[in-house]
Amino acid sequence: MKEILDAISSADATPADFAALAVPESYRAVTVHKDETEMFAGLPTREKDPRKSLHIEDVAVPELGPGEALVAVMASSVNYNSVWTSIFEPLSTFGFLERYGRVSELTRRHDLPYHVIGSDLAGVVLRTGPGVNAWKPGDEVVAHCLSVELESSDGHNDTMLDPEQRIWGFETNFGGLAELALVKSNQLMPKPAHLSWEEAAAPGLVNSTAYRQLVSRNGARMKQGDNVLIWGASGGLGSYATQFALAGGANPICVVSSPKKAEICRAMGAEAVIDRNAEEYRFWKDERNQDPREWKRFGARIRELTGGEDVDIVFEHPGRETFGASVYVTRKGGTIVTCASTSGYQHEYDNRYLWMSLKRIIGSHFANYREAWEANRLIAKGKIHPTLSKVYPLAETGQAAHDVHRNVHQGKVGVLCLAPDEGLGVRDEELRSRHLDAINRFRNV
């Protein structure tokens, strides 16, 4: 690994130099183990601790197949799917790996008694398999997490509709929280030149997800002037949704859970912010019954902030806890677009407020190839910025996942893989200098 890192650090290394590097037989990776999937049985979700289930260990380098690339990972980040994997909820990811392993002789590599996790990376291409022409050893890249086979016609209009669509590092093996990663070459995108490795690794999954959810024709089709309610507006997903709303001329109404998170939203440029804890919104009376009076109080508060208007779009991802309120507060003809359910998958809402007011619920999952590329392009141009707040070494990924699980983080939590220090990998200092305050915004609060 030292020779690989030396080549990446050198200003003179050529593609031929990278191609000549020996690939090691093993590498360090963050894993979960198949024989430990019941370790948290009977515990409440909140008490399941990723620090106990995530391992740092040496694993074998996988065989490189056609259309694939082996990437030296300089940095990665923690997403909520990393937390789900680590606590084996809502189910163990080993079922995903077993099913993927049955697709072909090549995919059998993924069905292992351990799972290398992680759905983000920034790094350097080391090797490419047969049929790869767009990328070569030495290319600096980031990777989106869409893995598809595209043997069915269903995926050729929108790659997310491919029957074999999977999220790399969650539903496949050999993910990005490691020193090396195996990806399909069509997951690769150019690394934004003005960002460090850890900054470039942070946006991937959440930035593309928010882009499809709000901006794309496959999502809410946000337009100028829209009022957009954003739950968790300073978090991993919400921080990008807030930026897309502001950049697109919309009016974000940011919902957060603390004064510090409210401060971050205002620093991004949002004017309408609701601290749901300070204002004591309780949308459920108990485990079975919601409180419509709280929906109405919440709706009235939104109208105070918008000059009497209801929201056109709700950016939903908490799920069970908030969904009833989300449906209620959306304007007639408006849209609730949902991409996750971090507080529970069984949603309940009063359908009268949906059907009689002609509202729409849209399901949105990650992003297709083009959406991921467009989202990354906006990062590279300095239009949308990383929301990295804290960075851990690979050995402390369990603590990083614990922070996300307990919602004590802001924005995104990064992980250094091969990169020995933060701040490395910047190639365009001039562009960086123009956006330095925005790049560091989540670190400075």
Buried (B, 14 or more C-beta within 10 A) or exposed (E): EEEBBEBBEEEEBEEEBBBEBEEBEEBBBBBBBBEBBEBBEEEEEEEBBBBBBBBBEEBEBBEBBEBBBBBBBBBBBBBBBBBBBBBBEEEBBBEBBBBBBEBEEBBEBBBBEBBBBBBBBBBBBBBBBEEBEEBBBBBBBBBBBBBBBBEEEBBEEBBBBBEBBBBBBBBBBBBBBBBBBBBBBBBBBBBBBBBBBBBBBBBBBBBBBBBBBBBBEBBBBBEEEBBBBBBBBBBBBBBBBBBBBBEBEBBBBBBBBBEEBBBBBEBBEBEBBBBBEEEEBEBBEEEEEBBBEBBEBBBEBBBEBBEEBBBBBBBBBBBBBBBBBBBBBBBEEBBBBBBBBBBBEEBBBEEEBBEEBEBEBBEBBBBBBEBBBBBBBBBBEBEBBBBBBBBBBBEBBBBBBBBBBEEEBBBBBBBBBBBEEBEBBBEBEEBBEEBEEBBBBBBEB
